[in-house]
Amino acid sequence: MEIEVVENLDRIDKYLTNYVDYSRSVIAKMIDSEYILVNDKKVKANYVVKVGDKITVKDGFIEPLDINPENIPIDIIYEDDDIIVVNKDSGMVVHPGSGVKEHTLVNALIYHTNNLSDINGEVRPGIVHRIDKDTSGLMIVAKNNKSHEILSDMLSRHEIKREYIALVKGVFPNETATIDAPIGRDKNNRKKMAVTQENSKDAITHLRVIKRYKKYTLLRLKLETGRTHQIRVHLSYIGYPVYNDPVYTNDKTTEFGQFLHSASIDFIHPITNENMHFEAPLPGEFQVFIDSLEEL
């Protein structure tokens, strides 16, 4: 991650809490280990950032954690010697991180099997790609490093096809649409993402209408890119935010979180080269809610 400082603020460990999901103590460790540089140089945690400073936050820092296996039920759609396909519940964090060390998908996976890739270190064993805590649905997990490397390459080349189902607020007028708008950190709330031209990356989302209701629309979405919160940001940007989203709407929401589900996934098996296709039904709360809606 590259961050350009646009205003004089505070010491770097405090400043970066607006950009990354790490505590100040972890940020300080990253600075000390040279995972965070300013203008390509090592600094101390009390360094005061200046306008024009370029902060580099390197990937790969692993905070030492004791991750305990936990007997948490998980919905395994498919498993062989190389991969696992999981239907993740809404509300489950994918892996331990700042402030979260228990009850994650990783805790459940290491209870289920001792065979997980270690390319991403002890905090993210087997995790090839993530979905948000309150997004449900399909994920691929790698059981060894060879399959992980191949899957990661496929992901970077957009060869893993994922489709999502979302319920949005409002009646979307068109049958299909493509949203092509770059995504970066929100200037006013660094915990959020936003459509912006500054420090952003290209983001493209394709959508089509499944069904219209009086006040909502059910959509199927395909990602051409995989930016943080991409679907949620894009749909909010065009005025049709995901229903029950606690971050990108100002509405009161339930604990279930956004009605967004990773419904299908297609890829070539990393070892056998077979065509793999999986689908996962909507979570119960999602399905019950749309069943209660009145169609147009």
N, C-alpha and C positions, 0 to 999 in steps of 0.2 A: 504494500500500500504506500502511495506517495501522497503527502499532504503538504500543501503550500500555505504558510501562515499569512493571513490577510489582515490581522490586527494584533497589536500588542496585548497580550493577556497575562498569563501567569507562568509559573514554572512548568516545565514540560510534562512532568508526571501528572499534574493536575489537568493540564490542557488536553492531554490525550484521552482522558476518561470520556470526553465528548465524542470521540471517534472510534474507540475500540471497546470491546466487551471484556476489559480486564480491570482489576482493581489497581489503585495507585501502587500498592506494594508489588504486584506482579509487573506492572510497567517499570518500576524501579529495577527489578531483577532483569528485565529485558534490556534496559539501558546499560546496566552493568555488564551484561553478556554480549553487548554490541549487536543486539537484534533491533535496536532502535538507534538511528544515526541522524544527526542534523548536518545538512550540507556535506554528507558523506564522511562526517567526522564523529568520533565518540564524544559524548558530553556526560555531565552528571545529572542526576535526577532533579537537582535544584536549578538547572539552567533555565533562564527566563527566555521564552521564545520571542522572536522579533519579526516584524513584517518582512516578508520575502524569504524567511527560512524555509528550507525544504526538508521535511521530516520523512525519513524512510522507515517503515515498519516492516521488517522481514517476516516471512512465514516460517513456520517450523518450530517456534519456541514451545517447549513442553515444560509446564510447571510440574515439579515432582508431586505426584498424588498417589495416595493409596486407594486404588479402585477395587472395591469389594464386589464379588459376584453376588447378585441378588435374584432370588427365585420369583421373578416378575413374569406373569404370563405375557407372551408375545405371539402375534399371529404370523406364523411362518407359512408363506404361500408355497415356497419351493426350496429345496436344499439338496445339494450333492457334495462331492468332495472339494469343490472349488468356490462355490458361491452360495449365498442365502438370499432369497427375496422375501422381504418383510413387509407386512401391512402395518405401518406404525399408527398407533392410536393418537388422536388429537390430545394435546396436553402433555405428551411425553417429550422431554428434551432428548436430543440424539446422543450427545456425549458430555461428560463432565467438563466444566469450565469454571470461570470465575464465580464463586459463590454456589456452585452446583456440583456436588460430588456423589449424590445418591439418586436412585430411582430413574436413571437414564436408560436409553436403549442399550448403551454399551454395558452397563451393569448387568442387564438381562442377558445380553449376548455372551458375555464371558462366563456366566453361569451355565448357559446352554451348551457351550463348546469351548474347548481349549485351542481350537484351530481357527485363528483369525490372523490376517496379515498384520505386520507391525511397521509398515512403511510410514504411517502417520504417528508412530510412537505409542506410548502406553495409554494416552488419553483417548485416542481415536482408533483403536484396533479394528480393522476391517471396514472402516467407514470410507466409502468411495465418494459419496455425495451426501448432502444433507437436505432436509426440509425443515421448515420452521416448527417450533414447539407446538403451536396450535394448528398446524396443517397436518392432516392425516394422509395416509396412503402409502404407496409402494416405494421402497428403497432397495438398492442392491448392496449387499455386504460381501466383501472378499475374504475367503478363508485362507488364502496364501498370497505371498508377494507377487508371484507370477501373474495370477489372475487380477490382482489389484493394479499392477502396472498396465496391463492390457486394457482394463476397464477405464482407467484414468485417461489413457491415450484416446480411447473411443469417445469419452466424455468431452475432451478438449476439441475433438474433431466433429462434435455434434452428431455422433453416430448412435447415441442412445436416445431413443425417441420417447418422450414422456408427454402424456396428456393429462390435463387437470379438469376437474369440474368445480365450478364456483357458482354460488348464488349471489347475485349483486342487487343492490338497491336501485330501483327505477326500471322502467320498461325500455330496453335497448331497441332502437328503431330498425337497425339493419340486420340482415341475416348473417353477414360475415364482416370482419374488419381486421386490419393489421395496425398495431400500435408500434411505431418506430420512434422512440424517444429515449435519449441517453439518461442513465441513472447514476447518481452520486449521493453523497451525504447531504442531508437537509441542513441548510445554513442555520435555521432557528432551533433545530432539535437534532443533535448529532447522533441520537439513538435511532433516528429514522432515516429512511432513504427518500429521495425525491427526484423528479425529472429536472435536470439542470445541465447547463453547458460547462460548469466548472468542476474540474477534477472528477469527471464522469466517464462512463464506458457505454458504448453502444448497447442498446437493448431492444429486442424485437419480440413482440407477442402476437400470435394469431388467434382469433376467436371466431366462434360461430354459435348461433343461438340454438339451444336444445328445446326450450319451452318458455313461453311468456306467461306471467301471472299479473294480477292487477297492479301490484306495486313492486314486483321483482322480476328478474330474468335469470334463468338457469343457462349457464354458458359452458361450452367445452373449449379449452385453451391449449395451444401448443406453443412451447418455448423454442425460439430459434437461438436465444442466448440464455444464460443462467445467472443473472445478477441477483444479489440479495434482495428479497422481498419483491422481485420483479413483477409478478402478477398483481400483487396488492397495490403496488405503487402505480402501475400503468392503469389499472381500472379506476383507482381514485383520481388519477390525473384527467381521465376523460369524463369524469362525473358520474361513474357507476361503481362506487366502492363495494368491496366484498362485504356482504351482510355479517354483522356481529364482529367486525374487526375492531379490536380494542385500541389499535395504534393509528389506523388510517381513516377512522370515522370519529366523530365527536359524540356518538351515541352511547348510551348505557349498554353494556354487553354482558352476556353470561360467561361463566367460567369456561364454556366449551371453546370460545374463541372463534376466529374467522371460519366461515363456511367455505372452505377450500380443501379439495381432496385430490391427491395424486392417484388418478383412477386407472391408468394403464401405462405399461412400459414395454418397449420393444428393443431388443438388442441381439447381437451375435454372441453366443456363449464364448468366453475368452479362451477356453481350452478345446472344446469339442467342435466349435464353429457352427453349432446348430442355431437356427432362428428361434429366439425365445420371445414369447408373448404372454403377458400376465395382466389380469384385470382384478380390481378390488372393488367390492360394492361400497356404496356410501355408508358412513357411520350411522348408527341408529338415530341419533339426535338430528342429524342432517336430513335423513330420509323422512322421519316423522314430521319435521317442520314443513318440508315442501309438499308432503301429502296433505297438509292442513290448508295449503294455499288455494285460493280460487283462481282458476285459469281464465285467461281472456277468451 
